[in-house]
Amino acid sequence: MHDSNGSPVDDFRLKLTAKSRPHMDQVWAQFNDGRKFVHARIRNDGDVPLYGVQTGLQWGFAAVVHKVFSEEGEVLYENGTVFVLGVIQPGETGDAMGTMEIRRYKGRYLVEGRVAINGLGYCGTAAPLGVVEAD
C-alpha cells in the first residue's frame, strides 16, 4: 500500500494541527487531519471474483479494511475506505484506492490491512502494512 507520492506506509508522516486553536483543529480534522489517500495492489488468491464499487453492487463489493493499533497493541480504529477498482478475478492482481484514517494524536501507530466483502465478512488473513508516525 502506497500514498499518492509512492511512499509506503512506513514512510507516512502526519503533521497535526496546533492544539492552541481547537476550533481550527475541528475544521481541519474534518477534511484531512490524520488521513492519507492510498493505492494498494490486491492479489486475489481466492475462488471467487472481488467486485469493486463501480459494478453498482450495494452488497458484496470488496474493500481493504485497515486496523490501527497503539504500540501497546490496543485497537484504536478500524475502517474500510480503500475500495477495489473494477473486478479482480481469482489468480489475478488488481488495484484498490481510497483514504486511510490513522490518528489525530502524536505517536506511532501500527497498521494492518485485510480484504473484506461488504455484507459477508473478511476474506484471507490480515497483513501488516507498516508503522505510521504522527507528530
C-alpha positions in Angstrom: 0.0 0.0 0.0 1.4 3.4 -1.0 0.3 7.0 -0.8 -0.1 9.3 -3.9 3.6 10.1 -3.7 4.5 6.4 -3.9 5.6 6.2 -0.2 4.9 3.0 1.7 3.0 3.1 5.0 6.3 3.0 6.9 7.2 6.4 5.4 3.9 8.1 6.3 4.5 11.2 8.4 1.3 13.0 9.6 1.6 16.6 10.6 -1.0 17.6 13.1 -2.6 20.9 13.7 -1.8 23.1 16.7 -3.8 22.4 19.8 -3.8 26.1 20.7 -6.5 26.6 18.1 -9.2 24.0 18.9 -11.9 25.4 16.6 -9.5 25.4 13.6 -8.4 21.9 14.7 -12.0 20.6 14.4 -12.5 22.2 10.9 -9.1 20.9 9.7 -9.8 17.4 11.1 -13.0 17.1 9.1 -11.1 17.4 5.9 -7.7 15.8 6.2 -6.1 15.6 9.6 -4.8 12.0 10.1 -5.9 10.8 6.6 -3.8 9.6 3.7 -5.0 8.9 0.2 -3.6 5.4 -0.7 -3.2 3.0 -3.6 -3.0 -0.8 -2.9 -2.2 -3.8 -5.1 -4.5 -6.7 -4.2 -3.8 -10.3 -5.2 -6.9 -12.5 -5.3 -5.9 -15.9 -4.1 -9.5 -17.0 -3.5 -12.0 -18.9 -5.7 -14.4 -16.0 -6.4 -14.0 -12.6 -8.1 -13.6 -9.5 -5.9 -16.0 -6.9 -7.2 -15.3 -3.1 -6.9 -17.9 -0.4 -6.1 -18.0 0.6 -9.8 -20.1 -2.5 -10.5 -23.0 -0.9 -8.7 -23.3 -3.6 -6.1 -24.8 -2.4 -2.8 -23.7 -5.6 -1.1 -20.8 -7.8 -2.0 -18.2 -5.2 -3.1 -14.7 -5.7 -1.8 -12.7 -3.2 0.2 -9.4 -3.2 2.2 -10.2 -2.7 5.9 -7.3 -1.1 7.8 -6.9 -1.5 11.5 -4.8 0.9 13.6 -3.1 -0.3 16.8 -1.3 1.6 19.5 2.3 0.5 20.2 0.8 -1.4 23.2 -1.4 -3.4 20.8 -4.8 -1.7 21.6 -7.1 -1.4 18.6 -7.7 2.3 18.1 -9.5 2.5 14.8 -10.9 0.2 12.0 -12.4 1.2 8.7 -12.8 0.0 5.2 -12.5 3.0 2.9 -9.9 1.7 0.4 -12.1 0.2 -2.3 -11.3 -2.4 -5.0 -11.4 -0.9 -8.5 -13.2 -2.9 -11.2 -13.2 -6.7 -10.8 -10.3 -8.8 -9.7 -10.7 -12.4 -10.9 -9.2 -15.4 -9.0 -5.5 -15.6 -9.6 -5.2 -12.0 -10.7 -3.9 -8.8 -9.2 -5.8 -5.6 -9.2 -6.0 -2.1 -7.6 -7.7 -0.5 -4.7 -7.8 3.2 -3.8 -9.2 5.3 -1.1 -8.3 7.0 2.2 -6.8 5.6 5.4 -7.6 7.4 8.6 -4.8 6.9 11.1 -5.0 9.1 14.2 -5.1 12.7 15.2 -2.7 12.4 18.1 1.1 12.4 18.3 2.5 8.9 18.4 3.5 5.7 16.5 0.7 3.5 15.1 0.9 0.0 13.7 -1.4 -0.6 10.7 -2.7 -3.8 9.3 -5.0 -4.5 6.4 -7.4 -7.2 5.4 -9.8 -7.6 2.4 -13.5 -7.7 3.3 -16.6 -8.3 1.2 -19.4 -5.9 2.2 -22.2 -7.8 3.9 -20.3 -11.1 4.0 -17.2 -10.5 6.1 -13.4 -10.9 5.9 -11.6 -13.0 3.3 -8.0 -14.0 3.7 -5.7 -13.1 6.6 -4.7 -9.8 8.0 -1.3 -8.4 6.8 0.9 -5.9 8.5 1.1 -2.7 6.4 3.7 -0.8 8.5 4.2 1.8 11.2 2.9 5.4 10.9 4.3 8.3 12.9 2.2 11.4 13.7 4.0 14.4 15.1 
